[in-house]
Amino acid sequence: MGALPPNPRSISGQKKGSAVALNSERFVADLHILRTFGASGVGKGVVRPAYSEADMAARDWLASRMAEAGLEPRFDVMGNLFGVAEGPSLLLGSHSDSQPQGGWLDGALGVVAALEVARASVEAGGPAISVVSFQDEEGRYGVTTGSNVWTGGLSLADADALVDHDGVALGEARRVVGDRVGAPVDPAQFTAFVELHIEQGATLDTAGAQIGVVTDIVGIRDRVITLTGQQNHAGTTAMALRRDAFQGLVAFSGRLNERLRNVVTPSSVWTIGHVAVAPNASSIVPGQVRFSMQWRDGDADRLARMEAVIEETLAEVAAEMNLGVEQGPLLGLEPVAMDGHLRACLEAGAEAVAPGKWRRMPSGALHDATNVARVMPVAMLFVPSIGGISHAFEEDTDEADLVAGLRVLAHAAGLQALA
């Protein structure tokens, strides 16, 4: 783990030692209440995609809990929800939207833990702490869209033009925010941002570690690609005469895996995760296929080299199979290193709460902290995901690990957590 700096000041700028009584039972109870919004009926699974009825109901409930904690609930035009403390403050939180088939802790943990730390600090007269639940982190409309717009990485006009897999524009979807929208929330009022999250991988669980302090977050590129051939009769169209869009996707995917081999490292990843075939009928040669193409790496230059390979392979397959190619906008975020001072505070908290059971680690998943790093210092910490499972109904974390993450977060914020 390495040596820690002597007696680092907290993230909030306060000297450590202000004792607060974190209410871990209240924290866990709120997590379980939040998962009832969009509950899947399968285990602890959640279906709460951005701007859905369940998502907005969850945000309204969170807003009420923020108000009860002495914070001012404020929605911005994107539907990002802030619980704002008076004056300059530390910002804690994550997101509360879910994948189409998601787990109960992805994002939700960071929001509810932030709420508990903030209200415990209010109750103890501690430092000012604000809370945020960002909107559309899970990518219904691209890449961490809510925090991207809030921090200036994406204009509202460009965001509104994005469409989901069903063809619904973001500008249309966010109308559900309605009259909740208040005055803009200025990032300058916050001193730093810290995000607690489940790991979403197996590193901590496999190692028997309780806390991961994040060193950096990988970069990502994401775009939608459409291949167009000729729809035709599946029984009478000879194979040599076909312009089969789906076979174009198959050829592209197979060649891409081979050609990226000499460009990537073991930590590089690429995914074709969403595919829509038209007309999607058993007796028709597919005339069109629309698919997502996403790749991630911790090195910006390598992301660019991967992009070049993808472009070359796509053009080659399209030419050989006489297919048209249309590419949507390239969305993405650069790799981001965590702030050194904030990391030291989290490491000190990890050693206090879980001595010998924490580690430094990169994040292979994308998080809102990447966007927020544009406007203030950021840091992250992880708790284990059982079996490394996330983005699935089976996602779970031991309650003791959830509470440990809460305590580390409070400790780093300058609060000696009594949980």
C-alpha positions in Angstrom: 0.0 0.0 0.0 2.9 2.4 0.6 3.5 5.0 3.2 0.8 7.6 3.9 1.5 11.3 4.3 1.5 12.3 8.0 -1.8 13.6 9.3 -3.3 14.8 6.1 -6.0 17.4 6.3 -9.4 16.2 5.2 -11.0 16.7 1.9 -13.2 19.4 3.4 -10.1 21.3 4.6 -11.0 20.5 8.2 -8.5 18.9 10.6 -9.6 15.3 11.3 -11.3 14.4 14.5 -14.8 16.0 14.4 -16.8 13.1 15.8 -20.2 12.3 14.2 -22.5 9.4 14.7 -23.2 7.9 11.3 -26.5 6.1 11.4 -25.6 2.9 9.5 -29.1 1.5 9.9 -30.6 4.6 8.4 -28.1 4.4 5.6 -28.9 0.8 4.7 -32.6 1.4 5.1 -32.5 4.3 2.6 -30.6 2.1 0.1 -33.4 -0.5 0.3 -36.1 2.2 -0.1 -34.3 3.6 -3.2 -34.3 0.1 -4.8 -38.1 -0.1 -4.6 -38.3 2.6 -7.3 -38.2 0.4 -10.4 -37.7 -2.9 -8.6 -37.4 -5.7 -11.1 -39.1 -8.4 -9.1 -35.9 -10.5 -9.6 -33.7 -10.4 -6.4 -32.6 -6.9 -5.7 -32.6 -6.0 -9.4 -33.6 -2.5 -10.6 -35.0 -1.1 -13.9 -34.7 2.7 -13.5 -33.3 4.1 -16.8 -32.8 7.9 -17.1 -36.0 10.0 -17.4 -38.2 7.0 -16.8 -41.2 7.3 -14.4 -39.2 5.2 -11.8 -36.2 7.4 -12.2 -38.1 10.7 -11.6 -40.0 9.2 -8.7 -36.7 8.1 -7.1 -35.3 11.7 -7.6 -38.4 13.2 -6.0 -37.9 10.9 -3.0 -34.2 11.8 -2.8 -35.1 15.5 -2.9 -37.4 15.0 0.0 -34.7 13.2 2.0 -32.2 16.0 1.2 -34.6 18.6 2.5 -35.1 16.6 5.7 -31.3 16.6 6.1 -31.2 20.4 6.0 -30.0 20.7 2.4 -31.6 22.7 -0.4 -32.9 20.3 -3.2 -32.3 21.7 -6.7 -32.9 20.2 -10.1 -31.1 21.6 -13.1 -32.3 21.5 -16.7 -30.8 18.0 -17.3 -32.5 16.5 -14.2 -29.3 16.4 -12.2 -30.4 16.6 -8.5 -28.3 18.5 -6.0 -28.8 18.8 -2.2 -26.9 22.1 -1.6 -25.4 23.1 1.7 -25.0 26.8 2.6 -21.8 28.4 1.4 -18.7 26.7 -0.2 -18.9 23.0 0.4 -17.5 19.6 -0.5 -19.6 17.7 -3.0 -20.3 14.0 -2.6 -22.5 11.7 -4.7 -22.9 9.6 -7.8 -26.0 8.8 -9.9 -29.4 7.1 -9.3 -30.4 6.0 -12.8 -29.8 2.4 -13.7 -29.0 0.2 -16.7 -32.1 -1.3 -18.5 -31.4 -4.3 -16.4 -29.4 -3.0 -13.5 -28.3 -3.6 -9.9 -29.5 -1.9 -6.8 -26.1 -0.4 -5.8 -24.6 0.9 -9.0 -24.6 4.7 -8.5 -27.3 4.5 -5.7 -24.6 3.6 -3.1 -22.7 6.8 -3.7 -25.8 9.0 -3.5 -27.2 7.5 -0.3 -23.8 7.4 1.4 -23.3 11.0 0.5 -26.7 11.8 2.0 -25.9 10.0 5.2 -22.5 11.8 5.6 -24.0 15.2 4.8 -26.9 14.8 7.4 -24.6 13.4 10.0 -22.3 16.4 9.5 -25.3 18.7 9.8 -26.4 17.0 13.0 -22.9 17.3 14.5 -22.2 20.9 13.3 -19.5 19.7 11.1 -18.2 20.9 7.7 -20.6 21.9 4.9 -21.3 18.9 2.6 -23.5 18.9 -0.5 -24.9 15.9 -2.3 -25.6 15.1 -6.0 -27.3 12.5 -8.1 -26.3 13.0 -11.7 -28.7 12.1 -14.5 -28.1 9.6 -17.3 -24.8 8.3 -16.1 -25.7 4.9 -17.5 -25.7 6.1 -21.1 -29.2 6.1 -22.4 -27.9 9.1 -24.3 -24.2 8.5 -24.7 -21.5 8.8 -22.0 -22.3 10.2 -18.5 -24.6 12.8 -20.1 -25.9 14.7 -17.1 -22.5 15.5 -15.6 -21.0 16.1 -19.0 -23.5 18.9 -19.7 -23.2 20.3 -16.1 -19.4 20.6 -16.4 -19.4 22.1 -19.9 -18.1 19.1 -21.8 -21.3 18.9 -23.9 -23.7 21.7 -24.8 -27.3 21.4 -23.9 -28.2 21.8 -27.6 -25.9 19.0 -28.6 -27.2 16.8 -25.8 -30.8 17.4 -26.8 -30.0 16.1 -30.3 -28.8 12.7 -29.0 -31.3 9.8 -29.5 -31.6 6.6 -27.6 -32.0 3.1 -29.1 -35.7 3.6 -29.6 -35.2 6.9 -31.5 -36.4 9.2 -28.6 -34.4 12.4 -28.5 -32.9 13.5 -25.2 -34.6 16.9 -25.6 -38.0 15.1 -25.7 -37.1 12.8 -22.8 -36.0 15.5 -20.4 -39.4 17.2 -20.6 -40.4 15.0 -17.7 -38.2 17.1 -15.4 -40.8 19.8 -16.0 -41.3 22.5 -13.4 -38.8 20.9 -11.0 -36.0 22.9 -12.8 -34.6 25.7 -10.6 -31.7 28.1 -10.9 -28.5 26.7 -12.3 -26.1 25.1 -9.8 -22.7 26.7 -10.1 -19.8 24.2 -9.9 -17.6 27.0 -8.4 -19.5 26.7 -5.1 -18.0 23.3 -4.5 -14.4 22.7 -3.3 -14.0 19.1 -4.5 -16.0 16.0 -5.5 -15.7 12.5 -4.1 -17.6 9.5 -5.4 -18.1 6.2 -3.6 -19.0 3.3 -5.9 -19.1 -0.4 -6.1 -16.1 -1.8 -7.9 -18.1 -3.5 -10.7 -15.2 -6.0 -11.1 -13.7 -8.9 -9.1 -10.4 -7.4 -8.0 -11.4 -6.5 -4.4 -13.6 -9.5 -3.9 -11.0 -11.9 -5.1 -8.3 -10.3 -3.0 -10.4 -10.3 0.2 -10.0 -6.5 0.3 -12.7 -4.2 1.7 -11.8 -0.8 0.1 -10.2 0.3 -3.2 -8.8 3.8 -3.5 -8.9 4.8 -7.2 -5.8 6.1 -8.8 -7.2 6.9 -12.2 -10.3 6.3 -14.5 -9.9 5.0 -18.0 -10.9 6.9 -21.1 -13.7 5.8 -23.4 -14.9 6.2 -27.0 -18.5 5.4 -28.1 -20.4 5.7 -31.3 -23.3 4.1 -33.2 -22.5 2.6 -36.6 -25.0 1.6 -39.3 -24.3 -0.8 -42.2 -26.7 -0.8 -45.1 -27.0 -3.5 -47.7 -30.1 -4.8 -49.6 -33.1 -6.4 -48.0 -34.1 -9.4 -50.1 -35.8 -12.9 -50.2 -33.9 -15.4 -48.0 -34.9 -18.3 -50.2 -34.3 -17.0 -53.7 -31.3 -14.7 -53.3 -28.0 -16.6 -54.1 -25.3 -16.2 -51.5 -22.9 -14.6 -54.0 -25.5 -11.9 -54.8 -26.3 -10.9 -51.3 -25.6 -7.6 -49.6 -26.2 -8.9 -46.1 -25.7 -6.2 -43.5 -25.7 -8.6 -40.6 -22.9 -10.7 -42.2 -21.0 -7.4 -42.6 -21.2 -7.0 -38.8 -20.1 -10.5 -38.3 -17.1 -10.0 -40.5 -16.2 -6.7 -39.0 -16.3 -8.1 -35.4 -14.2 -11.1 -36.2 -11.5 -9.1 -38.0 -11.5 -6.4 -35.4 -10.6 -8.8 -32.6 -7.6 -10.1 -34.5 -6.4 -6.7 -35.7 -6.5 -5.0 -32.3 -4.4 -7.8 -30.8 -1.1 -6.0 -31.6 -2.4 -2.6 -30.5 -3.9 -3.2 -27.1 -2.9 -4.3 -23.6 -4.6 -6.8 -21.3 -6.6 -3.9 -19.7 -7.9 -2.6 -23.0 -11.5 -3.5 -23.8 -13.9 -3.1 -26.7 -17.6 -4.0 -27.0 -20.4 -4.3 -29.5 -23.2 -4.3 -27.0 -26.3 -3.2 -28.8 -27.4 -4.6 -32.2 -30.6 -3.8 -34.1 -31.2 -5.8 -37.3 -33.7 -4.7 -39.9 -36.2 -6.0 -40.8 -35.3 -8.7 -38.2 -37.3 -11.5 -40.0 -36.3 -15.1 -40.5 -37.1 -15.2 -44.2 -35.5 -11.9 -45.2 -31.8 -11.1 -45.9 -31.1 -8.3 -43.4 -30.9 -5.0 -45.2 -29.5 -2.9 -42.3 -27.8 -3.4 -39.0 -27.3 -0.7 -36.4 -24.8 -1.3 -33.6 -22.9 0.3 -30.8 -19.1 0.3 -30.9 -17.4 1.2 -27.6 -13.7 1.0 -26.6 -11.9 1.9 -23.3 -8.3 2.3 -22.3 -6.2 4.2 -19.7 -4.0 5.8 -22.5 -5.4 8.5 -24.8 -2.9 7.6 -27.6 -3.9 4.0 -27.5 -7.6 5.0 -27.7 -6.7 6.9 -30.9 -4.8 3.9 -32.3 -7.7 1.6 -31.6 -10.0 4.1 -33.4 -7.8 3.9 -36.5 -8.0 0.1 -36.5 -11.8 0.2 -36.2 -12.1 2.7 -39.0 -9.8 0.8 -41.4 -11.5 -2.6 -40.7 -15.0 -1.1 -41.1 -14.1 0.5 -44.5 -12.5 -2.7 -45.7 -15.5 -4.9 -44.9 -17.9 -2.4 -46.3 -16.0 -2.2 -49.6 -15.7 -6.0 -49.9 -19.4 -6.7 -49.2 -20.8 -3.6 -51.0 -22.3 -2.1 -47.9 -23.0 1.5 -47.1 -21.6 2.9 -43.8 -23.0 5.6 -41.6 -21.3 6.6 -38.4 -22.9 8.6 -35.6 -21.0 11.2 -33.5 -18.0 10.0 -31.7 -18.6 10.4 -27.9 -15.9 10.0 -25.4 -14.0 11.1 -22.4 -10.2 11.2 -21.7 -8.5 9.2 -19.0 -8.4 11.1 -15.7 -6.0 10.8 -12.8 -7.4 11.4 -9.3 -6.2 14.4 -7.2 -3.2 13.5 -5.1 -4.3 15.2 -1.9 -7.8 13.8 -2.1 -6.4 10.3 -2.6 -4.2 10.7 0.5 -7.3 11.6 2.5 -9.1 8.5 1.3 -6.1 6.3 1.9 -5.8 7.6 5.5 -9.5 6.9 5.9 -9.1 3.4 4.4 -6.3 2.6 6.8 -8.3 3.8 9.8 -11.4 1.8 8.8 -10.0 -1.3 7.1 -6.3 -1.5 8.1 -4.4 -3.9 5.8 -7.6 -4.6 3.8 -7.5 -1.8 1.2 -5.6 -1.2 -2.0 -4.9 1.3 -4.7 -6.4 0.5 -8.1 -7.5 2.0 -11.4 -11.1 2.1 -12.5 -12.0 0.2 -15.7 -15.5 1.5 -15.5 -16.5 5.1 -16.4 -17.9 7.4 -13.7 -19.2 11.0 -13.3 -16.0 11.9 -11.6 -14.3 12.0 -15.0 -16.5 14.9 -16.1 -16.4 16.7 -12.8 -12.6 16.7 -12.9 -12.9 19.5 -15.5 -14.1 21.9 -12.8 -12.7 20.8 -9.5 -10.4 18.2 -7.9 -11.9 14.7 -7.7 -11.3 11.3 -6.1 -13.1 7.9 -5.9 -13.2 4.9 -3.6 -14.6 1.4 -4.2 -16.2 -1.3 -2.2 -16.3 -5.0 -3.4 -18.8 -6.4 -5.8 -19.6 -10.0 -4.9 -18.3 -12.2 -7.6 -17.4 -9.2 -9.7 -21.0 -8.9 -11.0 -22.6 -5.6 -11.9 -25.0 -4.3 -14.6 -27.1 -7.3 -13.7 -29.9 -8.1 -11.3 -27.5 -10.3 -9.3 -25.3 -7.3 -8.3 -24.6 -7.2 -4.6 -22.2 -6.2 -1.8 -21.9 -7.4 1.8 -23.6 -4.9 4.2 -20.4 -4.7 6.2 -18.5 -3.5 3.1 -21.2 -1.0 2.4 -20.8 0.5 5.9 -17.0 0.4 5.6 -17.2 2.5 2.4 -19.5 5.0 4.2 -17.1 5.3 7.1 -14.1 5.9 4.8 -16.0 8.6 3.0 -16.9 10.3 6.3 -13.4 10.0 7.6 -11.9 11.6 4.5 -14.4 14.4 4.8 -13.0 15.3 8.2 -15.4 13.4 10.3 -14.4 10.8 12.8 -17.2 8.4 12.0 -18.9 6.6 14.8 -21.0 4.0 13.0 
